Amino acid sequence: MTLVSEIIQDAYRQSNIQALGVAVTAAQSAEALRYLNRLVRSVFGNEVGENLEPLPIGRTGIDRPSGYPYYDQTPAGDWFVPKNRRLMLNLSAPLTVYLHPRPDDGSRFAVIDASNNLATYNLIIDGNGRNIETTPTVTLNTNGTAREWFYREDQANWVKTSSLITTDVFPFPEEFDDYFVTMLAIRLNPAYGVALDNQNQFLMNRALRQLRARYSQSIETSSETALIRMPRSARDRDAYRSWDSDSDATTRFNTGYPW
């Protein structure tokens, strides 16, 4: 496991800004941490995984339209959080949500306390057979919380990706350290009047290809009704049109419904 502080130290060493064995200063570390957080956040939805789709949970503060969303807290009792969703929390009572039981390597998940009331109505996130931040559950109880995770299959763990600090374990596997070290070095170099050579550029390009290959995801979409089954009559055609939303069991499961 690589610490965030090690990524920062290696980035300064990459361009020989810091000599071998010389630690970065507190000011250098703080500057690099700002840049590193930006870099980590920028890869999601681009090099790594899919963009997050918003999903409303709760009705507090939602005045129009009446009864939106159609469910109060969650869509169903046996419901779980679909892949790559950001929960927009407007809670009116404490709640436990369960993450996807079969996440892809690189699947993402996020929450934001839109109603600013998590201290009153706590949210428990259950890993549902996986860990989240190395434990089976995480409790969020701070007003205004906004946090993101992504799933590491090699650890069976949802790791935090937002607001990293130097003592955190870096969220990506060690084999991708070269990419983030080199990218951070490129971001720091102009302030010190240095530049990376072609050897480092080759290493970064190689690491980027590997990163994209590891976390690419294929998103299934429903087929047209006519391609699922050629209708024998107008009556059959109408029947399949009515049930088209339920015809793809995999898509239905990945949207959080067990049936």
N, C-alpha and C positions, 0 to 999 in steps of 0.2 A: 504494500500500500504506500502511496506517495502522498505526502502532506502538501498543502497549498504553499507553505513556506519553502519547500524544496523546489517546487516549480519556479518560484520567484528567484531563489538563489541561482538555479541553473540558467535562467534567462539572462541574468546579469553576467554570469560566467560565459555564456555562449558567445558574446561579442567581446569578451575580455574587458568588460567595464570594471569588473571586480577580479582581482588576482586570485589565483588558486589558494583556498584556505582562508580568505578574507570574507567575513560575513557582511551582508548588506546592512545599511543603517536603518533605523526606524522610519526615517523619512522616505528612503528608497523603497522600503517594503510597503509603506502605505500607498505610495504612488503606483507601484506595480500591481498591488491588490485591486485598485480601482480599474486599471486596464484589464486585468485578468477576469474580473467579474463580467466586464462588458464582452470580452471574447467568448467566455463560456456561454453566456446568454445568446450571443449572436449565432452560434452554430445550430441551435435547436430550431427545427422546422426548415433548415437550410441544408447543412451537412448531416445533421443527425435527426432522424425521426420526422414526425409530421407536426404541422401547426396545431395548436390547441383550439378546440371548439367550445364556446361558452355553454354552460348548462345551469339554468336557474334552480336553486334549492331553497325552498321557503317562499313566503309571500309578503313578509314585512316590508312596508314602504312601497309596495306595488299597488297603485290605485286604479290603473286602467291598463288593459281591460279588466273588468270584474272577473274574479276567479282564475286569473293567470298566475302561475301555470295551472294546468287543470288538476295537478296533484298538490297537496299541501306541503309535505316535506320531501318525500321520495315517490317515484312513480308507482312502486308496488312493494309489498312486504319482502319479496324474495329478490328484489332488484339489486344489481351491483353497478359500480361506476364503469361506463364504457371506456374504451381506450382513447387516449389523447383528448381528455376533457379538462376544462377549467370550471370548477364549481363556483358559481356566483352566489355567495351565501347571503340570504335574507331570512335568517332563522327566527322562529318564534318559540322554539323549545330546544332543549339539548338533543343531539342527534348522533348516531353512529352510521357511518357509510362504509361499505365494503368494496375494496378495489377488485379489478378484473381478476378472475381466477386463473386466466391463461394469458398473461401479458406477453407481448413481443419484446425481444431484447431491444431496448431503446424506446419503449412506450413511455409516454409522458403523462403527468397528472399535476394539477395545480388547484389551489383554492385562493379565493380572495373574499375577505369579510366586507361585503358591500354595505351592510347595515351597521357595521362598527359595533357589534354587540356580542362578540365571542366570549367576553369575560362573563356575561350573563348566561348565554346559551352555548355551552362548550360543544365542540365537534370532536368526536373520536373517529380516527381513520384506522380501519382494520385492514391489515395486509392480505387477509383472505387466503391463507396458505403460503404467503410470502412475508418477508419482513419489510418494515419501513423504518429507515434510519436505524437498522440493526435490531429492532424490537418488533414484536407482533403487532402492536398498536401505537399510535401517537395521538396525544390529546392536544388540541389547539384551544387556548383559552385567553388569548391576548387580543384586545380590540384592534381592528384594522389589519390583521394578519394577511400577508400576501406571500405565498410560498409555492415553490415548484419542486417537483421530483422527476427523475426518470429511472426506468427499470434496468438493472444490471442482472442479466440472466446468470452470469458466472458467479454471482453472490446470492442469488434469489432474494434481492434486496432493492427496495426503492430508495435511491440516494438523493439527498437534498442538493439542488443546483443553484438556488437563489441565495444571495447575501453570504457568500463564502467568506470565512475569516482565515487567517494564516494558520491556525491550529487545526482546521478541518482537514479531513482526508479528502484528497482530490476526487471528484465524483467519477472520473473516467478510469478505465483500466490502465495499468502501467504501460502497456504496449503503445498507448497513444500519447504518452508524455512528450515525445519529441515534437509532436505537432504544436501543442500548447506552449512548450518552452520556446520554440522557434518563433511562433507568432507573437508571443509576448516580447521576445528580444527585438523583433522587427518594430513593434510599437514603441519600445523604449529607446531604440538606437538614435533617432533624430535628435533627441535632447542631449545626447553625449557626442554627437558628431561622428558616429561610426556606422558601418554597414556590414551586413552579413555577406560571406562569399558564396560562390556557386555550390560548394559542397553542402552548406546548410540549406540552401534553396532546394537541392535535390532531396535531402532528408525530409523537409517539410512537405514537398509534393507527394512523396511516397507515403508519408503518414496520413495525409489528407485522403488519398485514394483508399487506404485501408479503413479509415474512419467512416467514409461514405459506404463502403462495401459492407461493413459490420452492421450498420444501423439503418440500411435501406429497408423500407417496409412497403408491402403491396397492399393497397386498400381495395377490398372487393366492392363492386357496385352491382346493383340488381340488373338483371337482363331484361330486355323488353319481353312482354308477355308472349308475343308471337314466336319468339325464339325458344321459350320454355316448352311450349307445346302447341303444335298447330291445331287450331280448333276445328272440330267436325261440324259445328253448327253455330248459329248466332247465340244460342242458349249457352253453349260451352264457352264461347268467347266472353260473354258477360260474366260468367261464373269466375273465370280466371282473372278478369279485370278486377273483380271485387276482392279477390284474395291475393292479389299480386304482392302487397306489402308483406305478406307472411310466407311467400313462396320460397324465399332464400333463408334457410335455417341458420346458416353461418352468419349472415349479415344481421339477422334478428338477435342472435346470441351476443354478437359484438356490440350491440347497442344497449346491453344491460338486461335483457330479458332472458330468463332461463327456459322459456317455453316458446 
